[in-house]
Amino acid sequence: MPTLQKPSFGQYMSKMLHNRFQVVESAAIRGSYLLVDHNVQPIEDFVREKNGEMKWFKSKVEAEGMAELLAGKQRKVAAVKKAAPQTSAPAGAKESMAAFIRRLLSEGFTDDEIFIRAHAEKGLEEGRRSIVAWYRRKAEA
């Protein structure tokens, strides 16, 4: 069993998530979070971007969502009453970002969960987080 990180005064540290991850609030930048992967050997390491930089999260929920995604677990969500219209794409066609977000909205995911998946699977940039809320408002109108 890995040794959990210990918090500094006033710093947030989660319990172990999926027997592997721990959400850690930055001691230097309050309100910014990192995800520690205790399965990386020989010592634990932070979850990193493709370029090797540490992956920073703006909220605990976002970091926990990434832990779920990396652990291969998905939350079960209730069905949404109003489903987005289904469009049929040709075999082998890539799903657009808009279709991807609409599909996840229709499946009942929260805005944070959708952003985490769009960031991980489609490369949606941090600065475009509000696009998920825009699609939600458009779908509810």
Secondary structure, DSSP 8 states (H G I E B T S, - for coil): --------TT--B---BTTTEEEEE-SSSTT-EEEEETTSSSS-EE-B-TTS-B--BSSHHHHHHHHHHHTT--------SS--------TT----HHHHHHHHHHTT--HHHHHHHIIIII---GGGTHHHHHHHHHHH-
